[in-house]
Amino acid sequence: MNQAPPEWLIEDVRQARKGAGRQPIEETDRLIARFGLATVCRSARCPNRGACFSERTATFLILGEVCTRRCTFCAVRHGPPSTPDEDEPRRVALTIAALGLKHVVITSVTRDDLPDGGARHFAAVVGKVRRQCPGGKIEVLVPDFGGSEAAFQIVAASGPDVLAHNLETVPRLYETVRRGADYRRSLDLLKRSKDAFPSMVTKSGLMLGLGEQDAEIEDVLLDLAGVRCDMVTLGQYLAPSPFHAPVSRYLSREEFEAWRAKAEGLGFRSVASGALVRSSYKAPIFFKGLA
């Protein structure tokens, strides 16, 4: 469906890209580049990059910028990845300190080529950040590690404050939207996180507008509530290019508000629902008071 985005959404995206102005965006960009790091903000073409960079915050993308999977919603490049950079954990920690971040989100590409899926690298980053920035909150947005229990334990045991893993969409759309992933496997990762580390906050997110039905969204929320997921984000899917999965429809502001109320009614401790909501957007505000 080639539905045109509503004017209010176009304006919201324009304002998010502009942020607080060109100078603070470029300053954050230069700092991140100086340490030779990648961000999902840039690699995934996030519409909120300007707003985040102008506030000196970013979501760090570790383990390279090339993903081993081919999700049709995602702008991150796919193909043969590079060897993990052993010095990356140190540089991530130094950059976070230089930015003065009190709550940081760290994510990665999926690395099906690595025996542990990159779990030890995640743990090394958490350890370095914890030592460099004591007292700060660390949120990791992890891949599914191919369902490996050992890999999951390595990351969870490193002590992040939030362990996030996005379901992204409803089970029916996985074959076309989230290739290589498995809905039950992803749901089980969140369940195991809460079972093994009850005090650790768990989080997941959904993109809406890919062709899902309301009943399917509600079923996913019920599944997340059933595994005691603490936080959930609901945002509008925006196709990064004409070559990615098309937008089926654009939800109204009222619909996002209704889904927020529905999720809160199911017992989630924190819910963010809106067109430009993304898993890590305004993460400190979303997290406040949970731990």
Summary of the structure (lengths in Angstrom):
residues: 291
radius of gyration: 17.8
end to end distance: 42.3
largest distance: 49.4
contacts: 958
relative contact order: 0.13
helix: 43%
strand: 15%
